[in-house]
Amino acid sequence: NSRKILWGANNALRDDPRRNFTFGISIENMSTHFWYFSRSHIMVTDSFDFIKNPEYLVRFILGLSFSHTEDISKGSRALGFDSTVQIYSTNPIRYKFLVQQTWYISTRCLSDFRAGALRGRATRVWEV
C-alpha cells in the first residue's frame, strides 16, 4: 500500500503543474494512515484503527470533500492548487500564469524533466 500511495501522489504532483500538495489515505487491515505530500516534504500520521476510531476517518474524508479546489475569493488558497496557474485550454493542454499582475499563456512545455521527482522544485520551462 505504501508504494501505491507514493506512486499516486507522485503522479498527481507530476501531471498537474497547478498542484502544490496532495493528501492520501492508506488502510491495511484496520491500520489507517493519513499522508501529506508536498514539493518539499512528506508527512504520515501514526497508525490508528478506523473501526475503533471512525471519527478520524470521517472527519478527514468530509474535510476533503467540502474543501475548495478553486479560489473562492481574492487572497484565499484553494486546497492544494496554485491560484496563479490556471488551465487555459484542454486540447492541447495550455496554461495561463499570473506573474506580477500579468497573465501569460503557454504555447508548449519546453522542459519538465525535474517535475518527475516526488520531492523537489518540479521545475518546468514554458514557452509563452
N, C-alpha and C positions, 0 to 999 in steps of 0.2 A: 504493500500500500504506500509506503514512503516513496518508493521510486515512481509510482504512478502520479502521486500528488506533485512531486518535483517536476516531472515531465509536463503535467498540465499547467503548472504555474509558469514554467519556462516558455511554453507555447503561448500562453496568454500575454506575457510581457514582451515576447519577441514579435508576435504577429501584429500588435496594435501599438503604434507609436504614441497614441494618446494616453496609454495606461502608465501610471506611476507605481501602483501596487495592486496586489490581489490577495484574496483570502482563500483558504481551503479547509476542509474537514476530512480527517481520516478516522475510520472506525474499523477496528479489528476485534472481532467477537463483541465484547461490550466496552472495550477500552477505546475512548474517544480523545482525539487531539484536535485543537484548532491551530491553524497555521496562518502566518502573515508573511508575505513575500514582497519585498520592495527592491529597488535597484541597488540598495546598499547593504541590506541585511535580511536575514530570515529569522523569524521567531516562531516557536512552537510552545504550546501550553503543556503543563503536566497532564498526564492522562487522568480521565475521570470515567466513571461508569455511568453511561447515559440512561440506564434503567433505574439506577438509584437516584440520580440527579438529573432528571429530564429538563428541569428549568434552564440549565446552562445551554443545552442544545436548542431548546425552543426560543430562548432569547437571542441566540446567535442567528438562527435562521430568520426570525422575524426582523431583527435589526438589518440584515442584508436585504430582505425582501422589500422593506419600506424605505430603503436608502435611495438617494437620488443618483442617477448616472449622468445627469446634466446639471449645469449650474442653475439654481433656482432664483438667484438674484446676484447682482454685481458684488463681487467680493466673496461669495460663498464658494466652497470647494465641493466638487462632485466626488463621490466615493470612488477613489482610485483613478480618476481621469484628470488629465491636464486640460484646463479650460482654455489654454492658449493654442491648442491644437484641435482642429475640427475636421470632420470628413467633408470634402467639397463635392466629390463625385465618386460613384462606386464602380463605374465601368469606363475607363480604367480607374483604379483607386487613386484618388488625388486628395491631398490635404491642404488646409489653409492654416497658416501660422501667424499668430499675433506677436510682433516684435516692435516694442516701443510705439504703441498706438497705431501701427500699420499692419494690415493683413497681407500676407504673401501666399500665393497659390502655387503648390508644387506641380511640376510637369512630370518629373520622374525621380526615383531614388537613385542616386549615383553610387552610394555605398551603404550597406547596412551590416558589414562584417562583424562589428562589435555588438550588434543587437542580439546575437545568438546566445550570449552568456547570460546565465541566470542572474548573476550579480555583476555590477559594473555600470558604467555610464551609458551603455547602449547607444553609442554614438552612431548617428545616421547623417549622411550628407545628401541634401536635396538640391535639385535644380528647380528654381522658381522663376 
